[in-house]
């Protein structure tokens, strides 16, 4: 009996649940997968071994037998002192890397005393206005001994400069510091919308960071190319995969156009993906991403160094999958999503806390989230075997399908003139909006069940859960701190540094050295960004309907 016979004789005559049998992205699923579904699979060409091209099965030959993934919790709230205490709390409980969440004024390149910052200081992350704040943020934490990921994009060069100067003051050379800045401005135009400058000067800043770090900060991941926010905006898994890798290719092309050798900078590019609720679709997405990146880097961009072909990625569980209703259910959701990231071969993982739809996480909630990773790592047994889902008919078929559909998106993007042109004409934004609308309709119609939201509800939805509240006095303290800094610094040195930065921006010199000079002079983030804004202007998005 073959699959067709089984379907006709056994499956179709049987009764089925009333449900849509699709992935969370709306992809149709067969009831059963067999060798027929992966008949074209060539082991050496399509899978290979862990640590070997095309890296489908993982980028390291030992994977988690060699070392576990880095466990990070996205942390930041209030003042630098508040967040420094949270970092030490997490490090004491076994966290192995730091991850900085900045408040909205910092993300938008505004100082805490800017009129547009009122009511937002320290609310959704930590307020960092200057090198002085960054010094406090990492007080008592030796940066030479730990890696730090900073989720910052428009002003990424400035926050990187602050961080490097803190390491310098601690006695570490730039070459000894390791970490990541997100620095993915393309996805800001596509999804998250926290840009500052227009796309083309933004790309200049990014290539300056690539060039500077390749030469001076070789352990730094210069761009964390992010699909996370594309998914949070409502994309499907395939859109997240395709749009993220398309952004990655655009950065590679920008680096090459700036005169850099691909093998000099590509090994320090990393990625940042979302782990959503459809378990097998997510595992397949991560595996397809590695294979696509490896093939394009070798065949399209001529990479010779195997490290240029290795797609290294951080994962965060899906914030958009969490619910305010019955928030304890989010612990289960996060555990399943984290497991998919581990089985997909992530190098670094952040697990969301159960209360993050209500507020920034409490210490109790964030500890449960960290313990979720530790239970997976030490109790589940899934780390003992490399790529244990390889060979699954379903997983391999999904991996192949996602690769094919991503390639079709690449073709459509190229037809429009590339990523920047597709951003400017609204292609990415329309695709994501359409996908988000379809998904929301499925929930509202009850076609897709979300436990506690459209099924299995009860009256007391939040069960009196405690949430973290930011004291309004935080903003007042931060403004006072900023006033003290401006009064105590060498004002003429700061003004000279800003003038030199403006002059560099008008020319074609690398912007990182003058930005670092501004940081050392204790210029504020808002002042540095303001100097660049005078030269580059500010982006205004074309409105789409």
C-alpha positions as CSV (number, residue, x, y, z in Angstrom):
1,X,0.0,0.0,0.0
2,X,1.4,3.4,-0.9
3,X,0.4,6.8,0.5
4,X,-2.3,7.4,-2.1
5,X,-3.9,4.1,-1.4
6,X,-3.8,4.7,2.4
7,X,-5.4,8.1,2.0
8,X,-8.2,6.7,-0.1
9,X,-8.9,3.5,1.8
10,X,-8.1,4.3,5.4
11,X,-7.9,8.0,6.0
12,X,-10.6,9.7,4.0
13,X,-13.4,7.3,5.1
14,X,-12.7,8.1,8.7
15,X,-14.2,11.0,10.7
16,X,-12.1,14.1,11.4
17,X,-12.1,16.9,14.0
18,X,-13.6,20.1,12.7
19,X,-10.4,22.1,12.4
20,X,-8.1,23.8,9.9
21,X,-5.1,21.5,9.4
22,X,-2.5,24.1,8.6
23,X,0.6,25.6,10.2
24,X,0.2,28.8,12.2
25,X,1.3,30.6,9.1
26,X,-1.5,29.1,7.1
27,X,0.5,26.5,5.2
28,X,-1.5,23.4,4.3
29,X,-0.4,20.2,6.0
30,X,-0.8,16.7,4.7
31,X,-2.2,14.2,7.3
32,X,0.9,12.1,7.0
33,X,4.4,12.5,5.7
34,X,6.4,9.5,4.2
35,X,9.6,9.0,2.2
36,X,7.7,10.1,-0.9
37,X,7.6,13.6,0.5
38,X,11.4,13.9,0.7
39,X,12.2,11.8,-2.4
40,X,14.5,14.4,-3.8
41,X,16.5,14.8,-0.6
42,X,20.3,14.4,-1.1
43,X,22.0,13.8,2.3
44,X,25.4,15.4,1.5
45,X,23.9,18.2,-0.6
46,X,21.0,19.2,1.6
47,X,21.9,18.1,5.1
48,X,25.5,17.0,5.6
49,X,26.9,16.8,9.1
50,X,26.9,19.3,11.9
51,X,29.7,21.8,11.5
52,X,29.9,21.0,7.7
53,X,28.5,22.9,4.7
54,X,25.5,23.6,4.2
55,X,25.2,23.6,8.0
56,X,21.5,22.5,8.0
57,X,22.2,20.3,11.0
58,X,24.1,22.9,13.0
59,X,27.1,25.1,12.7
60,X,29.3,23.3,15.2
61,X,30.4,19.6,15.0
62,X,29.6,19.1,18.7
63,X,26.7,21.5,19.1
64,X,25.3,21.3,22.7
65,X,27.6,18.4,23.6
66,X,30.4,21.0,23.3
67,X,28.7,23.9,25.1
68,X,25.1,24.9,25.8
69,X,23.6,27.9,24.1
70,X,24.1,31.3,25.8
71,X,21.1,32.0,28.2
72,X,20.1,35.7,28.0
73,X,17.2,37.5,29.6
74,X,16.2,40.8,27.9
75,X,16.7,43.2,30.9
76,X,16.4,46.9,31.4
77,X,14.1,49.2,33.2
78,X,14.2,52.5,35.1
79,X,17.7,53.9,35.7
80,X,21.1,52.3,35.1
81,X,21.3,51.5,38.8
82,X,18.0,49.6,38.7
83,X,19.0,47.5,35.7
84,X,22.5,46.9,37.2
85,X,20.8,45.3,40.2
86,X,18.7,43.1,37.9
87,X,21.8,42.0,35.9
88,X,23.5,40.9,39.1
89,X,20.3,39.1,40.2
90,X,20.2,37.1,36.9
91,X,24.0,36.4,36.8
92,X,23.7,35.0,40.4
93,X,21.0,32.6,39.1
94,X,23.0,31.2,36.2
95,X,22.4,33.5,33.3
96,X,25.4,33.3,31.0
97,X,25.1,36.5,28.9
98,X,23.6,40.0,29.3
99,X,21.0,41.6,27.1
100,X,20.1,45.3,27.3
101,X,16.6,46.6,26.7
102,X,16.6,50.4,26.3
103,X,13.7,52.8,26.9
104,X,11.9,54.5,24.0
105,X,13.8,57.8,24.2
106,X,17.1,56.0,24.0
107,X,15.9,53.9,21.1
108,X,14.8,57.0,19.3
109,X,18.1,58.9,20.0
110,X,16.5,61.3,22.4
111,X,17.9,62.4,25.8
112,X,15.7,62.0,28.9
113,X,15.2,65.7,29.2
114,X,14.0,66.0,25.5
115,X,10.4,67.3,25.4
116,X,9.5,64.2,23.4
117,X,10.7,61.9,26.2
118,X,8.1,63.0,28.8
119,X,6.4,60.0,30.3
120,X,8.6,57.4,28.6
121,X,11.9,57.6,30.6
122,X,12.8,54.2,32.0
123,X,9.4,52.7,31.1
124,X,10.0,50.0,28.5
125,X,13.8,49.7,29.2
126,X,16.7,51.4,30.8
127,X,17.5,55.1,30.2
128,X,21.0,55.6,28.8
129,X,21.9,59.2,28.0
130,X,25.7,59.2,28.1
131,X,28.8,57.2,28.9
132,X,28.2,58.1,32.5
133,X,25.0,56.0,32.5
134,X,26.7,53.2,30.7
135,X,29.4,53.1,33.4
136,X,26.8,52.7,36.1
137,X,24.9,50.1,34.1
138,X,27.9,47.8,34.1
139,X,29.4,48.7,37.4
140,X,30.9,45.6,39.1
141,X,30.5,43.5,35.9
142,X,33.8,42.9,34.1
143,X,33.0,43.3,30.4
144,X,36.2,41.4,29.4
145,X,34.6,38.2,30.9
146,X,31.0,38.4,29.5
147,X,29.2,39.0,26.3
148,X,26.5,41.6,26.0
149,X,23.7,41.9,23.4
150,X,22.2,45.4,22.9
151,X,18.9,45.8,21.2
152,X,19.4,49.1,19.5
153,X,19.2,50.2,15.9
154,X,19.0,53.8,14.8
155,X,21.6,55.0,17.4
156,X,23.5,51.7,17.5
157,X,26.8,53.4,16.8
158,X,26.5,55.7,19.8
159,X,25.6,52.9,22.3
160,X,28.4,50.8,20.9
161,X,30.8,53.7,21.5
162,X,29.5,54.0,25.1
163,X,30.0,50.3,25.7
164,X,33.6,50.3,24.2
165,X,34.5,53.2,26.4
166,X,33.2,51.5,29.5
167,X,35.4,48.5,28.6
168,X,38.3,50.8,28.0
169,X,37.8,52.4,31.4
170,X,37.8,48.9,33.0
171,X,41.2,48.2,31.4
172,X,40.0,46.0,28.5
173,X,41.1,46.7,25.0
174,X,38.5,47.0,22.2
175,X,39.9,43.7,20.9
176,X,39.0,41.9,24.1
177,X,35.3,42.9,24.1
178,X,32.7,40.6,22.8
179,X,29.0,41.1,22.2
180,X,26.3,42.1,19.7
181,X,24.5,45.2,18.6
182,X,21.3,44.7,16.8
183,X,22.0,47.5,14.3
184,X,19.5,46.2,11.8
185,X,18.0,49.4,10.4
186,X,16.4,47.7,7.4
187,X,13.9,45.8,9.5
188,X,13.1,49.1,11.3
189,X,11.7,50.4,8.0
190,X,10.0,47.1,7.3
191,X,8.5,46.4,10.7
192,X,9.5,48.0,14.0
193,X,9.5,51.6,12.9
194,X,12.1,53.0,15.3
195,X,14.3,54.7,12.7
196,X,16.0,58.1,12.8
197,X,17.8,58.8,9.5
198,X,16.7,58.0,6.0
199,X,17.7,54.5,4.6
200,X,20.8,55.5,2.6
201,X,22.7,57.4,5.3
202,X,21.7,54.7,7.8
203,X,23.4,52.2,5.5
204,X,26.5,54.3,5.5
205,X,26.6,54.3,9.3
206,X,26.2,50.5,9.3
207,X,29.0,49.9,6.8
208,X,31.2,52.3,8.9
209,X,30.5,50.1,11.9
210,X,31.3,46.9,9.9
211,X,34.6,48.4,8.7
212,X,35.6,49.7,12.2
213,X,34.8,46.6,14.1
214,X,36.4,44.3,11.5
215,X,39.6,46.2,12.1
216,X,39.3,47.2,15.8
217,X,36.7,45.0,17.6
218,X,37.0,41.6,16.0
219,X,35.0,39.7,18.6
220,X,32.0,42.0,18.1
221,X,28.9,40.9,16.1
222,X,28.3,44.0,14.2
223,X,24.7,43.4,13.0
224,X,22.1,41.0,14.5
225,X,19.9,40.7,11.4
226,X,16.5,40.5,13.0
227,X,13.5,38.6,11.9
228,X,12.0,38.8,15.4
229,X,10.3,42.1,14.9
230,X,9.1,41.2,11.4
231,X,7.3,38.2,13.0
232,X,6.0,40.3,15.9
233,X,4.5,42.7,13.3
234,X,2.4,39.8,12.0
235,X,4.4,38.1,9.3
236,X,4.3,34.4,8.5
237,X,7.2,32.1,9.3
238,X,8.3,32.1,5.6
239,X,8.1,35.9,5.4
240,X,10.2,36.2,8.6
241,X,12.7,33.8,7.0
242,X,12.8,35.4,3.6
243,X,12.7,39.1,4.6
244,X,15.4,38.6,7.3
245,X,17.8,36.8,4.9
246,X,17.1,39.4,2.2
247,X,18.2,42.1,4.7
248,X,21.3,40.0,5.4
249,X,22.2,39.8,1.8
250,X,21.7,43.6,1.4
251,X,24.2,44.2,4.3
252,X,26.7,41.8,2.6
253,X,26.3,43.7,-0.7
254,X,26.7,47.1,1.2
255,X,29.9,45.8,2.8
256,X,31.3,44.6,-0.5
257,X,30.4,47.9,-2.2
258,X,32.3,49.7,0.6
259,X,35.4,47.9,-0.4
260,X,35.4,45.2,2.3
261,X,36.3,41.6,1.6
262,X,33.3,39.4,2.3
263,X,35.4,37.0,4.4
264,X,36.7,39.9,6.5
265,X,33.2,40.9,7.9
266,X,30.7,38.2,7.2
267,X,31.9,35.9,10.0
268,X,30.8,38.6,12.5
269,X,27.2,38.9,11.2
270,X,24.6,37.2,13.3
271,X,20.8,36.7,13.2
272,X,17.9,37.1,15.6
273,X,14.8,34.9,15.0
274,X,11.4,34.5,16.6
275,X,10.3,31.2,18.1
276,X,6.5,31.0,17.6
277,X,4.0,28.4,18.7
278,X,4.0,26.1,15.6
279,X,6.7,23.7,16.9
280,X,7.7,21.9,13.7
281,X,7.4,24.9,11.5
282,X,9.8,26.8,13.7
283,X,12.3,24.0,13.8
284,X,12.2,23.8,10.0
285,X,12.6,27.6,9.7
286,X,15.8,27.6,11.6
287,X,17.2,24.7,9.6
288,X,16.2,26.2,6.3
289,X,17.8,29.5,7.3
290,X,21.2,27.9,7.8
291,X,21.1,26.1,4.5
292,X,19.9,29.2,2.5
293,X,22.5,31.5,4.0
294,X,25.3,29.0,3.4
295,X,24.4,28.4,-0.3
296,X,24.0,32.1,-1.1
297,X,27.2,33.1,0.7
298,X,29.3,30.5,-1.2
299,X,27.6,30.6,-4.6
300,X,26.4,34.2,-4.9
301,X,29.0,36.2,-2.8
302,X,32.0,34.0,-3.3
303,X,32.8,33.4,0.4
304,X,35.7,31.1,0.9
305,X,35.9,31.1,4.7
306,X,33.5,28.5,6.2
307,X,32.7,30.9,9.0
308,X,31.1,33.3,6.4
309,X,28.7,30.6,5.5
310,X,27.7,29.8,9.1
311,X,24.4,31.4,10.1
312,X,24.7,32.0,13.9
313,X,21.5,33.1,15.5
314,X,19.9,34.2,18.8
315,X,16.3,33.3,19.4
316,X,13.6,35.0,21.5
317,X,10.3,33.3,22.2
318,X,7.4,35.0,20.6
319,X,6.0,38.0,22.5
320,X,3.0,38.2,20.2
321,X,2.0,34.7,21.2
322,X,1.7,35.7,24.9
323,X,-1.8,36.6,26.3
324,X,-2.9,39.0,29.0
325,X,-5.7,36.5,29.7
326,X,-4.6,33.7,32.0
327,X,-0.9,34.8,31.9
328,X,0.3,31.6,33.6
329,X,-0.5,29.8,30.3
330,X,2.4,31.8,28.9
331,X,4.9,29.7,30.9
332,X,3.8,26.7,28.8
333,X,3.9,28.6,25.5
334,X,7.4,29.9,26.3
335,X,8.6,26.4,27.1
336,X,7.4,24.9,23.8
337,X,8.8,27.8,21.8
338,X,12.2,27.6,23.6
339,X,12.3,23.8,22.9
340,X,11.8,24.5,19.2
341,X,14.7,26.9,19.2
342,X,17.0,24.4,20.9
343,X,16.0,21.6,18.5
344,X,16.5,24.1,15.7
345,X,20.1,24.7,16.9
346,X,20.1,28.2,18.3
347,X,23.3,29.7,19.7
348,X,21.7,32.0,22.2
349,X,18.2,32.1,23.7
350,X,15.9,34.5,25.5
351,X,12.7,33.2,27.1
352,X,9.9,35.7,27.7
353,X,8.3,36.0,31.1
354,X,4.7,35.2,31.7
355,X,3.8,38.8,32.6
356,X,5.3,40.7,29.6
357,X,1.9,41.5,28.0
358,X,1.1,43.4,31.2
359,X,4.4,45.1,32.1
360,X,8.1,44.6,32.2
361,X,8.8,41.3,34.1
362,X,9.0,40.9,37.8
363,X,12.0,39.2,39.3
364,X,9.9,36.1,40.0
365,X,8.6,35.9,36.4
366,X,12.0,36.4,34.9
367,X,13.5,33.7,37.2
368,X,10.8,31.2,36.0
369,X,11.7,32.1,32.4
370,X,15.4,31.5,33.0
371,X,14.7,28.2,34.8
372,X,12.7,27.1,31.7
373,X,15.9,27.2,29.7
374,X,17.8,25.4,32.4
375,X,15.3,22.6,32.7
376,X,15.4,22.1,28.9
377,X,19.2,22.2,29.0
378,X,19.7,19.8,32.0
379,X,16.6,17.7,32.4
380,X,15.0,17.1,29.0
381,X,17.7,15.0,27.3
382,X,17.3,17.0,24.0
383,X,20.9,18.3,24.2
384,X,22.5,14.9,24.2
385,X,22.0,14.2,20.4
386,X,22.9,16.6,17.6
387,X,19.9,17.6,15.4
388,X,17.6,14.8,16.7
389,X,14.7,15.7,14.4
390,X,16.8,15.3,11.2
391,X,15.3,12.7,8.9
392,X,11.7,13.3,10.1
393,X,9.6,13.2,7.0
394,X,7.6,16.2,8.2
395,X,10.6,18.3,9.3
396,X,12.6,17.7,6.2
397,X,9.6,18.4,3.9
398,X,8.8,21.6,5.8
399,X,12.5,22.6,5.6
400,X,12.5,22.1,1.8
401,X,9.2,23.9,1.3
402,X,10.3,26.9,3.4
403,X,13.5,27.2,1.4
404,X,11.6,27.1,-1.9
405,X,9.1,29.7,-0.8
406,X,11.9,32.0,0.6
407,X,13.7,31.8,-2.8
408,X,10.4,32.9,-4.5
409,X,10.3,35.9,-2.2
410,X,14.0,36.7,-3.1
411,X,13.0,36.7,-6.7
412,X,10.1,39.1,-6.1
413,X,12.3,41.4,-4.1
414,X,15.0,41.5,-6.9
415,X,12.3,42.3,-9.5
416,X,11.6,45.5,-7.5
417,X,15.2,46.6,-7.5
418,X,16.3,45.1,-4.2
419,X,15.6,45.6,-0.5
420,X,15.8,49.4,-0.3
421,X,13.5,49.8,-3.3
422,X,11.0,47.3,-1.8
423,X,11.0,49.2,1.4
424,X,10.5,52.5,-0.3
425,X,7.5,51.2,-2.4
426,X,5.9,49.5,0.7
427,X,6.2,45.8,-0.5
428,X,7.3,44.4,2.8
429,X,4.8,46.4,4.8
430,X,1.9,45.2,2.6
431,X,2.9,41.6,2.8
432,X,3.2,41.6,6.6
433,X,-0.1,43.6,7.0
434,X,-2.0,41.1,4.8
435,X,-0.6,38.1,6.8
436,X,-1.4,39.8,10.2
437,X,-5.0,40.5,9.0
438,X,-5.6,36.9,7.9
439,X,-4.3,35.5,11.2
440,X,-6.4,37.9,13.3
441,X,-9.5,36.9,11.3
442,X,-8.8,33.2,12.0
443,X,-8.8,33.9,15.8
444,X,-11.9,36.1,15.7
445,X,-13.8,33.4,13.7
446,X,-12.6,30.7,16.1
447,X,-10.8,28.9,13.3
448,X,-7.5,29.1,15.3
449,X,-7.8,28.4,19.0
450,X,-5.9,30.5,21.5
451,X,-6.4,29.0,25.0
452,X,-7.9,31.5,27.4
453,X,-8.7,34.0,24.6
454,X,-11.3,32.5,22.3
455,X,-11.7,29.1,24.1
456,X,-11.5,27.9,27.7
457,X,-11.9,31.4,29.2
458,X,-12.8,32.2,32.8
459,X,-13.9,35.3,34.6
460,X,-10.8,36.2,36.5
461,X,-8.4,36.3,33.6
462,X,-5.3,37.7,35.2
463,X,-5.7,35.9,38.6
464,X,-4.3,38.9,40.5
465,X,-0.8,38.6,39.1
466,X,1.8,41.0,40.4
467,X,3.4,43.3,37.9
468,X,6.4,45.6,37.9
469,X,5.6,49.3,38.2
470,X,8.1,52.0,37.3
471,X,8.2,54.8,39.8
472,X,7.5,58.2,38.1
473,X,10.4,59.5,40.2
474,X,12.7,57.6,37.8
475,X,12.2,60.3,35.1
476,X,12.9,63.1,37.6
477,X,16.1,61.4,38.8
478,X,17.4,60.8,35.3
479,X,16.8,64.4,34.2
480,X,18.7,65.6,37.3
481,X,21.5,63.2,36.5
482,X,21.7,64.6,33.0
483,X,21.8,68.2,34.2
484,X,24.7,67.3,36.6
485,X,26.6,65.7,33.8
486,X,26.3,68.8,31.5
487,X,27.4,71.0,34.4
488,X,30.4,69.0,35.3
489,X,31.9,67.9,32.0
490,X,34.4,69.9,29.9
491,X,31.9,71.8,27.7
492,X,34.5,73.0,25.2
493,X,35.8,69.5,24.6
494,X,32.3,68.2,24.1
495,X,31.5,71.0,21.6
496,X,34.7,70.3,19.7
497,X,33.9,66.6,19.4
498,X,30.5,67.3,18.1
499,X,31.8,69.8,15.5
500,X,34.3,67.2,14.3
501,X,31.5,64.6,14.0
502,X,29.4,67.0,11.9
503,X,32.4,67.6,9.6
504,X,33.0,63.8,9.3
505,X,29.4,63.2,8.4
506,X,29.6,65.8,5.6
507,X,32.5,63.9,4.1
508,X,33.1,60.2,3.7
509,X,35.4,59.4,6.7
510,X,34.4,56.5,8.9
511,X,32.1,57.9,11.6
512,X,33.0,55.5,14.5
513,X,36.2,57.3,15.6
514,X,34.5,60.7,16.0
515,X,31.5,59.1,17.7
516,X,33.9,57.4,20.2
517,X,35.6,60.8,20.7
518,X,32.2,62.3,21.5
519,X,31.5,59.5,24.0
520,X,34.8,60.1,25.7
521,X,34.0,63.8,26.0
522,X,30.7,62.8,27.7
523,X,28.5,64.1,24.9
524,X,25.0,62.8,25.3
525,X,23.3,60.4,23.0
526,X,20.8,63.1,22.0
527,X,23.6,65.6,21.2
528,X,25.5,63.0,19.1
529,X,22.4,62.0,17.2
530,X,21.4,65.6,16.8
531,X,24.7,66.4,15.2
532,X,24.2,63.6,12.6
533,X,20.5,64.6,12.1
534,X,21.7,68.1,11.1
535,X,23.6,66.5,8.2
536,X,21.5,63.4,7.3
537,X,18.0,64.7,8.0
538,X,15.2,62.5,9.5
539,X,13.1,59.8,7.7
540,X,9.4,60.2,7.0
541,X,7.7,57.0,5.9
542,X,5.4,57.0,2.9
543,X,1.8,56.3,4.2
544,X,0.2,53.2,2.9
545,X,-3.5,52.4,2.9
